[in-house]
Amino acid sequence: MSSPQHLHSEAEPGPNTGRVTQAQIAEKLELAPMTVSRALRGDPKVKTSTRERIERCAAELGYRPDPLLSSLTRYRRRTPDRIHYNQIAFLTNFEDEDGWRDSSDLVLLYEGAQAAAVELGYELVPTWLRQPKQGKQGKKRLADILWARGVQGLLLAHQTPHMARGHLRFDWDRFSVVSLGPSPAKPELCAVDYDSAHAVRLACHELRHRGYRRIGFAHYVYTNAQHDNTPLSAFLGEQWSHAHTGKVKPFLWRKEGLPEMLAWVEREQPDVLLTNRCGPGSHPQEISRLWAKDASPLPCFFYALYESDPVELPGVFHPLRRLGAEGMRALHGYLQRGVRGLPSHPHTLTFRGSWRE
């Protein structure tokens, strides 16, 4: 893989002499230069078929908007630039285009990233990776369209556990990219995420401080794998370090439901439950109703709580809006330094949560 510095950059010339111009695109397609200009600005008055034809040609020729000329044009017109180099794509990978909006966690990440984007002078645009009518080369086609529009930065929305297990194919080499939440299994991307190991350790410390000794750990196996098994490793490390408090075998569920978890509780006899707020029986009202132990409800604490959760839930709180904002700022840094393509040494910037009663 070539280093990011060897990839096509804003300052490099186009395939002809110097930078490819809109006039050259217009000449090749036998269109008026104004039509090309309006299409590349995203003017809705240009026919969709014509705009797509122009975008394809721009991608083939290696056209890139000139930021200095764009700034001069905006100054002369005294109107804001509608599109081009200041756009960031917020990539989503759900079954339908607006599926990510049903996830309160993703909405919080988007809101935080959007606020930071505005401060930095960008426009954050939700972009669906599974766009229809693109054929087998759909993601390559989408990358070409984004590139032709001057999009250089990508924020990859947090993937569901099942999505994160596969290989997310995209033409990454031309873009700066940051994953919000854990990186996909393939390719490995630079990411921002909360520190799940610290969250589990902090939760165990707080529970021991409150007198609990047999801490039961219940977790969705694929979410644990998505975080490189860090939550489970942290919990086992806590058990090993505090063996005198009792060892409870963790419950990692796949498709099991509440009956299996009830059987686990009966077998292991925990006096408190630590979970990540997903899975059967993970809500306090279910636990109070179904997980009765000696006529008393089994207390439940969470090592992953967000702004969308009820404030009365006890556990480790992680502000997702801040996570989204820091992801946008990290991406801004990559763009400023001209870092493009897949990282040779992927890393994750982690943020620690705080205990909330």
C-alpha positions as CSV (number, residue, x, y, z in Angstrom):
1,M,0.0,0.0,0.0
2,S,1.4,3.4,-0.8
3,S,1.7,5.9,1.9
4,P,-1.0,8.6,2.2
5,Q,1.4,11.3,1.0
6,H,1.7,9.5,-2.4
7,L,-2.0,9.7,-3.1
8,H,-3.7,12.3,-5.2
9,S,-3.9,15.5,-3.3
10,E,-5.4,19.0,-3.7
11,A,-2.2,20.5,-5.0
12,E,-1.5,17.8,-7.7
13,P,-2.3,18.5,-11.3
14,G,-5.0,16.8,-13.2
15,P,-4.5,14.3,-16.1
16,N,-4.0,17.2,-18.7
17,T,-1.8,20.2,-18.4
18,G,-2.3,21.6,-14.9
19,R,-5.6,21.3,-13.0
20,V,-8.6,19.8,-14.8
21,T,-11.1,22.6,-15.3
22,Q,-14.9,22.8,-15.6
23,A,-14.4,24.1,-19.2
24,Q,-12.6,20.9,-20.1
25,I,-15.4,18.8,-18.8
26,A,-17.9,21.0,-20.7
27,E,-15.9,20.6,-23.9
28,K,-15.7,16.8,-23.6
29,L,-19.4,16.5,-22.9
30,E,-20.4,19.2,-25.4
31,L,-22.3,21.1,-22.7
32,A,-22.3,24.7,-21.7
33,P,-19.7,25.6,-19.0
34,M,-22.5,27.1,-16.9
35,T,-24.4,23.7,-16.9
36,V,-21.2,21.9,-15.7
37,S,-20.7,24.6,-13.0
38,R,-24.3,24.3,-11.8
39,A,-24.2,20.5,-11.8
40,L,-21.0,20.4,-9.7
41,R,-22.6,22.8,-7.2
42,G,-25.5,20.5,-6.8
43,D,-28.0,22.8,-8.4
44,P,-31.4,20.9,-8.3
45,K,-32.5,22.7,-11.5
46,V,-30.0,20.5,-13.5
47,K,-31.6,17.3,-14.7
48,T,-30.5,14.3,-12.6
49,S,-29.3,12.4,-15.7
50,T,-27.2,15.3,-16.8
51,R,-25.7,15.9,-13.3
52,E,-24.8,12.2,-13.0
53,R,-23.2,12.3,-16.5
54,I,-21.1,15.3,-15.5
55,E,-20.1,13.8,-12.2
56,R,-18.9,10.6,-13.9
57,C,-16.9,12.6,-16.4
58,A,-15.4,14.8,-13.6
59,A,-14.3,11.6,-11.7
60,E,-12.8,10.1,-14.8
61,L,-10.8,13.2,-15.6
62,G,-9.7,13.7,-12.0
63,Y,-11.4,17.0,-11.5
64,R,-11.0,18.6,-8.1
65,P,-12.5,21.9,-7.0
66,D,-10.0,24.7,-6.3
67,P,-10.6,25.9,-2.8
68,L,-9.0,29.3,-3.5
69,L,-11.1,29.9,-6.6
70,S,-14.2,28.7,-4.7
71,S,-13.5,31.2,-1.9
72,L,-13.0,34.0,-4.4
73,T,-16.3,33.1,-6.2
74,R,-18.1,33.2,-2.9
75,Y,-16.6,36.5,-2.0
76,R,-17.7,38.0,-5.3
77,R,-21.2,36.6,-5.2
78,R,-21.7,37.2,-1.5
79,T,-23.6,33.9,-1.2
80,P,-22.6,30.8,0.7
81,D,-21.1,27.9,-1.1
82,R,-23.7,25.1,-1.4
83,I,-21.4,22.2,-1.8
84,H,-17.8,21.3,-2.6
85,Y,-14.6,20.9,-0.6
86,N,-16.0,21.8,2.8
87,Q,-18.4,18.8,2.9
88,I,-17.8,15.8,5.2
89,A,-19.7,12.5,4.5
90,F,-21.4,10.8,7.5
91,L,-21.3,7.2,6.1
92,T,-24.2,4.9,7.3
93,N,-24.5,1.2,6.4
94,F,-28.0,0.2,7.4
95,E,-30.5,-1.8,5.4
96,D,-32.3,1.4,4.4
97,E,-31.2,5.0,4.0
98,D,-32.7,6.4,7.2
99,G,-32.3,3.3,9.3
100,W,-29.5,5.0,11.4
101,R,-32.0,7.6,12.6
102,D,-33.8,4.8,14.6
103,S,-30.7,4.4,16.7
104,S,-30.6,7.0,19.5
105,D,-26.9,6.4,19.9
106,L,-26.1,7.2,16.3
107,V,-28.3,10.3,16.4
108,L,-26.3,11.5,19.4
109,L,-23.0,10.8,17.7
110,Y,-24.3,12.7,14.6
111,E,-25.4,15.7,16.6
112,G,-22.1,16.0,18.3
113,A,-20.1,15.6,15.0
114,Q,-22.4,18.1,13.3
115,A,-21.9,20.8,15.9
116,A,-18.2,20.4,15.7
117,A,-18.3,20.4,11.9
118,V,-20.1,23.8,11.9
119,E,-17.5,25.2,14.2
120,L,-14.7,24.1,11.9
121,G,-16.4,25.4,8.8
122,Y,-17.7,22.1,7.4
123,E,-21.0,20.7,6.4
124,L,-21.8,17.2,7.6
125,V,-23.9,15.3,5.1
126,P,-25.5,11.8,5.9
127,T,-24.5,9.5,3.1
128,W,-25.9,6.0,2.6
129,L,-23.3,3.3,1.6
130,R,-25.9,1.0,0.2
131,Q,-27.4,3.3,-2.4
132,P,-29.5,1.5,-5.0
133,K,-29.1,1.4,-8.8
134,Q,-25.4,1.5,-8.5
135,G,-24.8,-2.1,-9.6
136,K,-21.9,-4.3,-8.4
137,Q,-19.6,-1.3,-8.4
138,G,-21.9,0.7,-6.2
139,K,-19.4,1.7,-3.5
140,K,-16.7,2.6,-6.1
141,R,-19.3,4.7,-7.9
142,L,-20.3,6.4,-4.7
143,A,-16.6,7.2,-3.9
144,D,-16.2,8.7,-7.4
145,I,-19.3,10.9,-6.9
146,L,-18.1,12.1,-3.5
147,W,-14.6,12.8,-4.9
148,A,-16.0,14.7,-7.8
149,R,-18.0,16.9,-5.4
150,G,-14.9,17.7,-3.5
151,V,-15.6,15.5,-0.4
152,Q,-12.3,14.6,1.2
153,G,-13.3,13.5,4.7
154,L,-15.4,10.6,5.9
155,L,-16.9,9.9,9.3
156,L,-18.0,6.3,9.5
157,A,-21.1,5.9,11.7
158,H,-20.9,3.3,14.4
159,Q,-21.6,-0.1,13.0
160,T,-24.0,-2.6,14.6
161,P,-22.2,-5.7,15.9
162,H,-23.3,-7.9,12.9
163,M,-22.2,-5.2,10.4
164,A,-18.8,-4.7,12.2
165,R,-17.9,-8.4,11.8
166,G,-17.6,-8.3,8.0
167,H,-15.4,-6.5,5.5
168,L,-16.7,-3.0,4.7
169,R,-15.6,-2.4,1.2
170,F,-15.1,1.1,-0.1
171,D,-12.5,3.1,-2.0
172,W,-10.8,4.5,1.1
173,D,-7.5,5.5,-0.4
174,R,-8.6,8.9,-1.6
175,F,-10.1,10.1,1.7
176,S,-9.3,10.9,5.2
177,V,-11.5,8.7,7.5
178,V,-12.4,8.3,11.1
179,S,-14.7,5.7,12.6
180,L,-17.1,6.8,15.3
181,G,-17.1,3.9,17.7
182,P,-15.1,0.6,17.2
183,S,-13.5,0.2,13.8
184,P,-14.9,-2.5,11.5
185,A,-13.2,-5.8,11.6
186,K,-11.9,-5.1,8.0
187,P,-10.5,-2.7,7.1
188,E,-9.1,-1.4,10.4
189,L,-9.6,2.3,10.6
190,C,-8.5,5.0,13.1
191,A,-11.4,5.5,15.5
192,V,-12.7,7.4,18.5
193,D,-14.5,5.4,21.2
194,Y,-15.3,5.3,24.9
195,D,-12.9,3.3,27.1
196,S,-14.9,0.2,27.8
197,A,-12.1,-1.4,29.9
198,H,-11.9,1.5,32.2
199,A,-15.7,1.6,32.4
200,V,-15.9,-2.1,33.5
201,R,-13.1,-1.5,36.1
202,L,-14.7,1.6,37.4
203,A,-18.1,-0.1,37.7
204,C,-16.6,-3.1,39.6
205,H,-14.8,-0.7,41.9
206,E,-18.0,1.2,42.7
207,L,-20.0,-2.0,43.2
208,R,-17.4,-3.4,45.6
209,H,-17.4,-0.1,47.5
210,R,-21.2,-0.5,47.9
211,G,-20.7,-3.9,49.5
212,Y,-21.4,-6.2,46.5
213,R,-19.2,-9.3,46.4
214,R,-20.5,-11.6,43.7
215,I,-20.7,-9.4,40.6
216,G,-22.5,-11.1,37.7
217,F,-21.4,-9.9,34.2
218,A,-23.8,-10.4,31.3
219,H,-22.9,-9.3,27.8
220,Y,-23.9,-9.8,24.2
221,V,-21.1,-11.9,22.7
222,Y,-20.9,-10.0,19.4
223,T,-20.7,-6.6,21.1
224,N,-17.9,-7.9,23.2
225,A,-16.1,-9.1,20.1
226,Q,-16.7,-5.8,18.4
227,H,-14.7,-4.2,21.2
228,D,-11.9,-6.8,20.8
229,N,-13.2,-8.7,23.9
230,T,-12.1,-5.8,26.1
231,P,-15.1,-5.6,28.4
232,L,-14.9,-9.3,29.2
233,S,-11.1,-9.2,29.7
234,A,-11.5,-6.2,32.0
235,F,-14.1,-8.0,34.1
236,L,-12.0,-11.2,34.3
237,G,-9.0,-9.1,35.3
238,E,-11.1,-7.5,38.1
239,Q,-12.1,-11.0,39.3
240,W,-8.5,-12.2,39.4
241,S,-7.4,-9.1,41.3
242,H,-10.1,-9.4,43.9
243,A,-10.5,-13.2,44.2
244,H,-11.6,-12.9,47.8
245,T,-14.8,-11.3,46.7
246,G,-16.0,-14.4,44.9
247,K,-15.9,-15.5,41.3
248,V,-19.1,-15.6,39.1
249,K,-18.9,-17.1,35.6
250,P,-19.8,-14.4,33.0
251,F,-22.9,-14.9,30.8
252,L,-22.2,-14.2,27.2
253,W,-25.4,-14.5,25.2
254,R,-25.9,-15.0,21.5
255,K,-29.5,-15.8,20.7
256,E,-30.4,-16.8,24.2
257,G,-33.4,-15.1,25.9
258,L,-34.4,-14.4,29.4
259,P,-35.0,-18.0,30.5
260,E,-31.3,-18.8,29.9
261,M,-30.2,-15.7,31.8
262,L,-32.5,-16.7,34.7
263,A,-31.0,-20.1,34.7
264,W,-27.5,-18.5,34.9
265,V,-28.6,-16.3,37.8
266,E,-29.9,-19.4,39.6
267,R,-26.7,-21.3,39.0
268,E,-24.2,-18.6,39.7
269,Q,-26.1,-16.7,42.5
270,P,-24.8,-13.2,41.8
271,D,-25.8,-10.5,44.2
272,V,-25.6,-7.7,41.6
273,L,-25.7,-7.6,37.8
274,L,-23.3,-5.6,35.6
275,T,-24.3,-5.3,31.9
276,N,-24.1,-2.9,28.9
277,R,-27.8,-2.2,28.7
278,C,-28.5,-4.5,25.8
279,G,-29.8,-8.1,25.8
280,P,-32.6,-10.0,27.5
281,G,-33.6,-8.7,30.9
282,S,-31.2,-5.7,30.7
283,H,-33.8,-3.2,31.8
284,P,-34.4,-2.6,35.6
285,Q,-38.2,-3.1,35.3
286,E,-37.7,-6.6,33.9
287,I,-35.1,-7.4,36.5
288,S,-37.4,-6.3,39.3
289,R,-40.2,-8.3,38.0
290,L,-38.5,-11.5,36.9
291,W,-35.1,-11.7,38.6
292,A,-36.4,-12.1,42.2
293,K,-33.9,-13.5,44.6
294,D,-35.2,-14.2,48.1
295,A,-38.2,-11.9,47.3
296,S,-35.8,-9.1,46.5
297,P,-35.0,-7.7,43.0
298,L,-31.5,-8.3,41.7
299,P,-29.8,-4.9,41.5
300,C,-28.6,-3.9,38.1
301,F,-25.8,-1.5,37.0
302,F,-24.6,-0.5,33.6
303,Y,-21.1,0.2,32.4
304,A,-22.4,1.9,29.2
305,L,-25.0,4.7,29.6
306,Y,-25.6,7.6,27.2
307,E,-27.6,10.8,27.0
308,S,-30.6,8.9,25.7
309,D,-30.9,6.7,28.7
310,P,-33.1,7.6,31.7
311,V,-31.1,9.6,34.3
312,E,-32.1,7.2,37.1
313,L,-30.1,4.3,35.6
314,P,-27.0,3.8,37.7
315,G,-23.6,3.1,36.1
316,V,-20.8,4.6,33.9
317,F,-22.0,7.5,31.7
318,H,-20.4,8.3,28.4
319,P,-21.5,11.5,26.5
320,L,-21.9,10.4,22.9
321,R,-22.2,13.9,21.6
322,R,-18.7,14.6,22.9
323,L,-17.5,11.5,21.2
324,G,-19.0,12.6,17.9
325,A,-17.4,16.0,18.2
326,E,-14.0,14.7,19.0
327,G,-14.3,12.3,16.0
328,M,-14.9,15.3,13.8
329,R,-12.0,17.2,15.3
330,A,-9.7,14.2,14.7
331,L,-10.8,14.0,11.1
332,H,-10.2,17.8,10.7
333,G,-6.6,17.2,11.9
334,Y,-6.1,14.4,9.3
335,L,-7.5,16.7,6.5
336,Q,-5.2,19.5,7.6
337,R,-2.1,17.2,7.5
338,G,-3.1,15.6,4.2
339,V,-3.4,12.1,5.8
340,R,-5.3,9.9,3.3
341,G,-6.1,6.2,2.9
342,L,-6.0,3.2,5.3
343,P,-3.7,3.7,8.2
344,S,-0.6,1.5,8.4
345,H,-0.9,1.6,12.2
346,P,-4.6,2.0,13.1
347,H,-5.2,3.5,16.5
348,T,-8.2,4.4,18.7
349,L,-8.6,7.6,20.7
350,T,-10.5,6.6,23.8
351,F,-12.5,8.7,26.3
352,R,-13.3,7.7,29.9
353,G,-16.7,7.8,31.3
354,S,-17.8,8.9,34.8
355,W,-19.9,7.2,37.5
356,R,-23.5,8.2,37.8
357,E,-25.9,7.1,40.6
